[in-house]
Amino acid sequence: MTESYELAMYFMARHTSIDCFERRGRRGYLFMIGDELAYPRVKRSEVAGVVGAELDEDVPIAAIVRELRRMYDVYFIIPEGASHSGDRRLKDFWNRLLGQNVLYLDDLDAVCETIALTVGLAEEAIDLDEGLGHLAETGSDAGATVGRALARLDRRPAAKAVSPAPTDLSAPTDTRRL
């Protein structure tokens, strides 16, 4: 019940360059989809054989995830109904590594909408209700699935302090046009 997600994470952490990070200092987004555990270590022999790079020693998965999070917001999508999706070990494993960034998707056909709305939430460009409304407006029937998957990521914008509008707009002010 394991796959080499750790090798993919190693590659993304150490062998990619992304414009948003390099030029603007903003992390990118990395989404993985799977239904198995990762191996506990990035094996130096596999890195040499697959990537062609030399490591002094194996790298624990927690260490590679820390490196990866320097450049990316990392999400792992577990599609319900896949071989191991109901296995508690799977959910515990990924929750320990990524916390709230583990998404449980009950309809894999909604993966694109889920990813798009996840980015919107992370950028604080939209809240969940507004995003679900946009999906409905476009005719998508993925709203219920996306809503369930992203409920714990909903980052509603904080209320902003606004000064009251002046009551007498004809009164002189100390404001001058520059």
N, C-alpha and C positions, 0 to 999 in steps of 0.2 A: 504494500500500500504506500509506496514512495515513488516519486519521480524527481528528476534533477532540476527542480525549480531553483535550487541554490546556485547551480552553474549558470543559469540564465541571469540570476540576480548579480552574480560575480561579474559577468560580462557587462551588464548595464552599469554597474558601479564603477568599473575600472577601465572599460574600453569603449565608452561612448562620450560624445561631446554634443551638448544641446545648446542651441542659440540662446534660449531664454535664460539659461544659467550662466553661460560664458559671457554674454554681452550685457545682460540686464540684471544678473544676480538673483533671478527668480527660478524656483524649482519647477521642473516639468511634472508631468503626470505619467505614472506607470501603472498599467492595469494588467494583472495576470488572471487567467481563468483556469481553474482546475478543481480536482476532486480527490487529491491525494496529499500526503505529507511530503515535505522536502526532506532531503537527507540532512543529518545534523551538522555536516561540515562540507565545505568546498574542498574537494580532494585535489591535492597538487598534481597527482598523476593524470586526472581527468582534464585539468586546466592545460597541462602540457600537451596532452593528446588532442584535445578539441580546439583550444584557443591558440596553442603554440607559445604560451607564456610560461615562465618559470616562477614558481612560488618557493619560498624557503620552507614553508610548512603548510599543512592544511589550515583553513580558515573557518572558525565556528560560524554557523549561520547567523547567529545574533550579531556578530561583528560585521558581516557583510551587509546585513540589513541596516545597521547604523551608517555604514558608508553609503549605501544606496539612498538613504533618506537625506543625505546631504544635498543630492541633486534632484531627487524626485519625491513627490507625494506618492506613496506606494499603496495600491489597493489590490486585494485578492478577492475575486468573485468565485463563489462556490455555487454552481448550478444545482438546484434541487432536482432530484431524480437521477443524478449521475451515480456511478457505481458506489462511491463511498460517502456521498453527501450527508447521509444521516448518521455517520459514525462520529460519536462524541470526541474521539481522539483527533479527528480532522479539525473540528471546530476549535477545540482547546489549543491545538498546535498553532493554528494561524492567528487565533485571538491573542495568544501570548506574544507572538512576533509583531502583529500589526494593530492590535486593539480594535478600535471602532472602524478601522479601514478594511475590515473583512465584511463583504457584502454577500447576503444570501439571496439568490435570485431564483424565484420559483418558475420562471419562464425564460429560457435562454433566448427566445426570439426578442426579448426586451433588452438585450445587452447594450445595443447602441444608445438607446434612450437613457438607460441607466448610467452609462459612462458620460454622456453629454450633460445630464443633470448633476452628476457628481462633481464635474468640473465647475459648473455654474455655482453650486453650493460652496465649493472650496474657494472660489474667487469672490464669494460674497456678492455675486452679481444678481442673484435670484434666491428666493426662499423656496422651500419644497412645494407649498401650495401654489405659488405662482408658476413654478416649472411644470407641475402637473396640469395646471390650467392651459399652459402653452401646448402641452402634448395633446390634450383634448381638442384644442382649437385646430390643430393640424390633422385631426382625424385618427390619431394613434389610439389604439386600444390597450396600450401598455401601462397606462396610468396606475392602475391598482397594483400591478407587479412592481413597478418602479417605486411607488410610494412605500410599499412594505420593505423593499430592499434598502431604501435611503432614510427611513424614519429616524434612525439614530444619528444620522449625519446632518439633519436639518439645522442649519445655522441661521436662524432668523436675525436679520440686522438689528442691532441694538437701537433703541429709541434715541433720537438725536434731540438735543436741546435746541429750541428755536425761540428767539425773542419774539414778543408779541408785535404784531404789525402796528405802526403808528395810527392813531385815530384821526389825526388832522394832517392830511397830506399837503395842505396848502401853507402850513406854518414853515417859517425859515428854519434851516438846519445849519449845523456847523460843517456839513459835508461840502467839499468843493471838488469839482471835476478837474482831473489832472490832464 
